[in-house]
Amino acid sequence: MDYRIVGGQKLSGEVQTNISKNAAVALLAASLLNRGTTTLRRMPRIEEVKRLIEVMQSMGVDIEWDGETGDMRITPPLHIRALDINTQAASKTRSIALFIAPLAHLLKKFVLPKPGGCHLGTRTLSSHIGGFKKLGIDITDTEGGDFCVQASSLHPSELVMSEASDTGTESILMAAAKIPGKTVIKFASANYMVQDLCAFLQACGVKIDGFGTAMLTVHGVEEISADIEGYPSEDPIESMFFISLAATTGSTLTIKNCPIDFLELELLTLENMGLTYERSHPTIAQNGLTHLADITISKGQTLKAPSEKIASRPYPGLNIDNLPFFVPIATQAEGRTLIHDWVYENRAMYYMEMQKLGADMVLADPHRVFIEGPTKLHSADIIAPPALRPATILLIGMLAADGESTLKNVYSINRGYENLHERLATLGAQIDAIGQ
């Protein structure tokens, strides 16, 4: 699918924040821990979820997905068929790494394809592998480059994560959940998807102390076999997409149901750049955990470059997935902005694709980009990068640019966003999907 965009239009209206991709895939993987039936509410119809469903179905898992509500009913087979795994679907998603821990409780030895998904340079699973080893799960490479997983002697442990990895923490949580005894995870991620997973595991009967902090204590259980409901929460990264869109295009937008606790540093950074906004009184999400607020940004604001660099940090810092959205904003801010993407080797290079739209940018090194603004953007035809967030910032740039642009091969966007072009059209964007 390609997007054809006529940009330079002021947008207006309201848009709902959809359910989080990252929370949805974590709960989908965690459903494999349950020998009973799991119902996940309002699951997003995105390509990342669809690929994991294809993998699960190839292993014999029965999945019913309600087209109206998005609710998904997951029933495991008596015996998982790991040898029949859909390797083509598995190789298209990094989220397949989340299957290691649940399958280790079902199989003593199995092979899993290495993760695919976004191409952002070297992204090792060292935080997963080191933590797994402490719990009795060994991972080695096969000759074909896949993962060979052996889980012959599972035991609780106290371990330190080598980094506060979101997926690494989720993997260790799922491994510890069904190892009776107490496992302590230090330097854990406290990000939104980890908190959603903790809430789900507690609904499964696994007691977890300290969730929302950097140290988690998991009291594992022998078995999980019950009818369980899970509630992935709204996506702060999607909220930030629309916040960036409003700021870059100078539009008046209300973004509803923003997970406000996971956007506060982003909003503070934007305030320091001159952006003002209105924020509603928070409510509680369906999961009973997440605070949601509506954010309204008005058109015609004058932005200036921040005096400090913009860089991500582990939660409660600025989210690594929200960092790219400051790139298009910086093109419209007076002065020089430094974006420091220290985590990924290649992502800053993808930011430089904004030059094709007229952005004034300098790549200092593989991690740092200087952006001069404000710049009047122009149209261009660009192939979407094979990475979700860099592709979406090009879309924002095209919506701000005068003239007709084409963003080609937007599968990377569809991995994380549901019907995005249709939702943008309701805000007044001139955007068509070609080749559906």
C-alpha positions in Angstrom: 0.0 0.0 0.0 1.1 3.6 -0.8 -0.2 6.8 0.6 -0.9 9.8 -1.7 -1.0 13.0 0.3 -1.9 16.6 -0.6 -0.3 18.5 2.2 -0.2 22.0 3.5 -3.7 21.8 4.9 -4.8 22.9 8.4 -6.4 20.0 10.2 -9.1 20.1 12.9 -11.3 17.8 15.0 -11.0 15.0 17.5 -9.2 11.7 17.3 -9.2 8.8 19.8 -6.0 7.2 21.0 -6.1 3.5 20.0 -5.0 0.5 22.0 -1.2 0.1 22.3 0.7 -2.2 19.9 3.3 -2.9 22.5 0.9 -3.8 25.2 -1.3 -5.9 22.9 1.6 -8.1 21.7 2.8 -8.6 25.3 -0.6 -9.8 26.4 -0.9 -12.0 23.3 2.3 -13.7 24.2 1.4 -14.0 27.8 -1.9 -15.7 26.9 0.3 -18.8 26.1 1.0 -19.1 29.8 -2.7 -19.9 30.5 -4.0 -23.4 29.9 -7.5 -22.0 30.2 -9.2 -19.5 27.9 -7.9 -15.9 27.7 -10.0 -13.0 26.5 -8.1 -9.8 25.4 -10.3 -6.8 25.1 -10.2 -4.3 22.2 -7.2 -5.7 20.4 -5.9 -3.4 17.6 -6.2 -4.7 14.1 -2.6 -4.0 13.1 -0.1 -6.1 11.1 2.1 -6.8 14.1 -0.8 -8.5 15.9 -1.9 -10.3 12.7 1.6 -11.8 12.3 1.6 -13.1 15.9 -1.9 -14.6 15.4 -0.6 -16.5 12.3 2.3 -17.9 14.4 0.0 -18.9 17.2 -2.5 -20.6 14.9 0.3 -22.5 13.2 1.1 -24.0 16.6 -2.5 -25.1 17.1 -3.9 -22.2 19.2 -7.5 -21.4 18.5 -8.2 -17.6 18.2 -11.6 -15.9 17.7 -11.4 -12.2 16.9 -14.7 -10.2 17.2 -14.8 -7.7 14.3 -17.1 -5.3 16.1 -15.5 -5.0 19.6 -11.9 -6.2 18.8 -12.2 -8.7 21.7 -10.0 -11.8 21.1 -10.7 -15.2 22.6 -7.6 -17.4 22.8 -7.8 -21.2 23.6 -4.6 -23.2 23.7 -4.3 -26.7 22.3 -3.7 -29.8 24.5 -0.2 -30.0 22.9 1.5 -27.0 21.3 2.9 -27.7 17.8 6.2 -25.7 17.8 7.6 -27.7 14.9 4.8 -26.4 12.7 5.5 -22.7 13.4 4.8 -20.2 10.6 8.4 -19.0 10.1 7.5 -16.5 7.4 5.1 -14.7 9.8 7.5 -15.0 12.7 10.4 -13.5 10.8 8.4 -10.3 10.1 8.1 -9.2 13.7 10.4 -8.5 16.6 7.6 -9.4 19.0 8.2 -13.1 18.3 11.0 -12.9 20.9 8.2 -12.6 23.5 7.2 -16.2 22.8 10.4 -17.6 24.2 9.4 -17.6 27.8 5.8 -18.9 27.4 7.0 -21.7 25.1 9.8 -22.6 27.6 7.1 -23.6 30.1 5.5 -25.9 27.5 8.5 -27.4 25.7 11.9 -28.5 27.0 13.6 -27.7 23.7 12.5 -25.8 20.6 13.7 -23.6 17.8 12.3 -20.1 17.2 13.1 -17.8 14.2 15.1 -14.7 15.1 13.0 -11.5 15.3 12.4 -9.3 12.3 10.3 -6.1 12.3 12.0 -2.7 12.2 15.5 -2.5 10.7 17.3 -0.2 13.2 20.8 -1.7 13.3 22.1 -4.2 15.8 19.4 -5.0 18.4 20.7 -7.8 20.5 18.6 -9.8 22.9 21.3 -9.8 25.5 19.0 -8.5 28.3 16.6 -11.4 27.5 19.3 -14.0 27.2 21.2 -13.1 30.4 18.1 -13.0 32.5 16.8 -16.3 31.0 20.1 -18.0 31.9 19.6 -17.0 35.5 16.2 -18.8 35.4 17.5 -22.0 33.7 16.7 -21.1 30.1 19.6 -21.4 27.7 19.5 -19.8 24.2 22.0 -20.6 21.5 22.2 -19.9 17.8 21.5 -22.6 15.2 23.5 -23.0 12.0 20.6 -21.3 10.2 20.7 -18.3 12.5 17.6 -19.1 14.5 17.3 -19.4 18.3 17.6 -22.8 19.9 16.0 -22.7 23.3 16.5 -25.3 26.1 14.6 -25.1 29.4 15.6 -28.2 31.3 15.9 -26.9 34.9 13.8 -23.8 35.7 14.3 -22.2 39.0 13.7 -18.8 40.7 16.5 -16.3 41.0 17.6 -12.8 41.8 18.9 -11.0 38.7 20.0 -7.7 37.3 18.9 -6.7 33.8 21.8 -5.5 31.6 19.6 -2.7 30.5 16.1 -1.5 31.4 14.7 -3.2 28.2 10.9 -3.2 27.8 10.7 -6.5 26.0 13.5 -7.9 28.1 11.6 -7.2 31.3 8.4 -8.6 29.8 10.3 -11.8 28.8 11.7 -12.3 32.3 8.4 -11.6 33.9 6.7 -14.3 31.8 9.4 -16.8 32.6 9.3 -16.1 36.3 5.5 -16.2 36.4 5.4 -20.0 36.2 8.5 -20.8 38.2 7.3 -21.4 41.8 9.1 -19.3 44.3 10.4 -15.7 44.4 12.2 -14.1 41.5 13.6 -10.5 41.9 14.2 -8.5 38.7 16.5 -5.4 39.3 16.9 -2.5 36.8 13.6 -3.5 35.3 11.6 -1.4 32.9 8.6 0.4 34.4 7.1 1.4 31.0 3.5 1.2 30.1 3.5 -2.2 28.4 5.3 -3.7 31.3 2.7 -2.4 33.7 -0.1 -3.8 31.5 1.6 -7.2 31.5 2.0 -7.1 35.3 -1.7 -6.3 35.7 -2.5 -9.3 33.4 -0.2 -11.7 35.3 -1.7 -10.6 38.6 -5.2 -11.4 37.1 -3.6 -14.9 36.4 -2.8 -15.3 40.1 0.8 -14.3 40.0 1.7 -11.9 42.7 4.0 -9.1 41.7 5.5 -6.5 44.1 6.8 -3.2 42.9 5.3 -2.9 39.4 5.7 0.6 38.2 9.2 0.7 39.7 12.7 -0.5 38.6 12.6 -3.6 40.9 10.0 -6.3 40.5 9.5 -9.2 42.8 7.6 -12.1 41.1 6.0 -14.8 43.2 5.7 -17.5 40.6 3.0 -20.2 40.5 3.0 -23.9 39.4 0.1 -23.6 36.9 -2.2 -21.0 35.3 -5.5 -22.6 34.1 -8.5 -20.3 34.3 -10.7 -18.0 32.3 -8.7 -14.8 32.3 -9.5 -11.3 30.9 -6.8 -8.9 29.8 -7.0 -5.2 29.0 -4.2 -3.7 26.9 -4.2 0.1 27.5 -4.2 3.1 25.2 -1.0 3.9 23.3 1.0 6.9 24.4 3.1 6.6 21.2 0.0 7.0 19.0 -1.1 10.0 21.2 2.3 11.5 20.5 1.9 11.0 16.7 -1.1 13.2 16.7 0.4 15.7 19.1 3.4 16.0 16.7 1.0 16.3 13.7 -0.8 19.2 15.3 2.4 21.0 16.3 4.0 20.5 12.9 1.0 21.5 10.8 -0.1 24.3 13.1 -3.5 22.7 13.5 -6.2 22.6 16.2 -6.6 19.0 17.3 -8.0 17.2 20.4 -6.4 13.9 21.1 -8.6 11.9 23.4 -7.7 9.3 25.9 -4.0 10.0 26.1 -2.1 7.9 28.7 -1.0 11.0 30.4 1.5 9.5 32.9 3.6 8.3 29.9 3.6 11.7 28.1 4.5 14.2 30.8 8.1 14.7 29.9 7.3 14.9 26.2 4.7 17.6 26.9 7.1 19.5 29.2 9.7 19.5 26.4 7.1 20.9 24.0 6.1 23.5 26.6 9.7 24.6 26.7 9.6 24.9 22.9 6.6 27.3 23.2 3.7 24.9 22.7 0.6 25.5 24.8 -2.2 23.0 25.3 -5.3 22.2 27.3 -5.6 19.0 29.3 -8.7 17.5 30.7 -9.2 16.0 34.1 -7.9 12.4 34.0 -10.1 9.3 34.0 -9.1 5.6 34.6 -8.8 3.3 31.6 -10.7 0.0 31.3 -7.7 -1.8 32.7 -8.2 0.0 36.0 -4.6 1.2 36.0 -3.9 3.8 33.3 -4.8 7.5 33.7 -6.3 9.0 30.5 -6.7 12.6 29.6 -7.8 14.6 26.5 -5.2 17.0 25.1 -6.1 20.0 22.9 -3.5 21.8 20.8 -4.5 25.0 19.1 -3.3 26.3 15.7 -0.9 29.2 15.0 1.6 28.7 17.8 5.2 29.9 17.5 7.8 27.3 18.4 11.5 27.7 19.3 14.3 25.2 19.5 15.0 23.9 23.0 18.2 25.0 24.7 19.0 21.4 25.6 19.3 18.4 23.4 16.2 16.1 23.1 17.1 12.5 24.1 15.2 9.5 25.4 15.6 7.8 28.7 14.0 4.7 30.4 10.6 5.5 31.9 9.8 7.9 33.5 12.0 9.7 31.0 11.1 10.6 27.4 10.0 7.5 25.6 12.4 6.1 23.0 9.5 5.6 20.6 8.4 9.2 21.0 11.7 10.7 20.3 11.3 10.6 16.4 8.2 12.8 16.6 10.3 15.7 17.7 12.0 15.7 14.3 9.1 17.1 12.2 8.3 19.5 15.1 11.9 20.8 15.1 11.7 21.7 11.3 9.0 24.2 12.3 10.8 25.6 15.4 13.0 28.7 15.3 16.7 27.9 15.9 18.8 24.7 16.0 17.5 21.5 17.7 19.7 18.5 18.5 18.0 15.1 18.5 20.1 12.5 20.2 18.9 8.9 19.4 21.6 7.0 21.4 19.8 3.7 21.5 19.6 2.7 17.8 22.4 2.6 15.3 20.4 3.4 12.2 17.3 5.3 13.2 18.9 8.8 13.1 19.9 8.0 9.5 16.3 7.4 8.6 15.5 10.8 10.1 17.6 12.3 7.3 14.9 11.3 4.8 13.1 14.5 5.9 15.6 16.3 3.8 13.7 15.1 0.7 10.8 17.3 2.0 13.1 20.3 2.4 14.2 19.9 6.0 17.5 21.6 6.9 19.3 18.9 8.7 22.9 17.7 9.5 23.8 14.2 10.6 26.6 14.7 13.1 27.1 10.9 13.6 24.9 7.8 13.5 23.1 8.9 16.7 22.8 12.7 16.5 20.9 15.0 14.1 20.9 18.8 14.1 17.8 20.5 12.7 17.5 24.1 11.7 14.1 25.8 11.6 11.6 27.0 10.7 11.6 25.5 7.2 8.9 25.5 4.6 8.5 21.9 3.6 7.7 20.8 0.0 6.3 17.7 -1.5 8.3 14.6 -2.6 7.9 10.9 -3.4 9.6 8.7 -0.8 9.8 5.0 -0.1 8.9 4.5 3.6 11.8 3.3 5.7 11.5 -0.3 7.1 11.0 1.1 10.6 7.7 2.1 12.1 8.4 5.5 13.8 10.7 7.0 11.0 8.0 6.1 8.5 5.3 8.0 10.5 7.4 11.2 10.8 7.7 11.3 7.0 3.9 11.1 6.9 3.7 14.0 9.3 6.1 16.0 7.1 4.1 15.3 4.0 0.9 16.4 5.7 2.7 19.7 6.5 4.3 20.1 3.1 2.8 22.0 0.2 1.9 20.0 -2.8 1.2 16.3 -3.6 3.5 13.6 -2.1 3.6 9.9 -2.2 4.8 7.7 0.7 5.4 4.3 -0.8 5.2 0.8 0.8 3.6 1.8 4.1 3.6 -1.7 5.6 5.9 -0.5 8.4 3.2 2.0 9.4 0.5 -0.6 9.3 2.5 -2.7 11.7 1.5 -0.3 14.5 -1.4 1.8 13.3 -4.9 0.8 12.4 -6.6 2.5 9.4 -4.4 5.5 9.9 -5.2 7.1 6.6 -9.0 6.9 7.2 -8.6 8.5 10.6 -6.5 11.3 9.2 -9.1 11.9 6.6 -11.7 12.6 9.3 -9.4 15.4 10.5 -9.4 17.0 7.1 -6.3 15.5 5.6 -6.2 14.9 1.9 -4.8 11.3 1.9 -5.6 8.3 -0.1 -4.4 4.7 0.2 -3.3 3.3 -3.2 -3.0 -0.4 -4.0 -5.1 -1.7 -1.0 
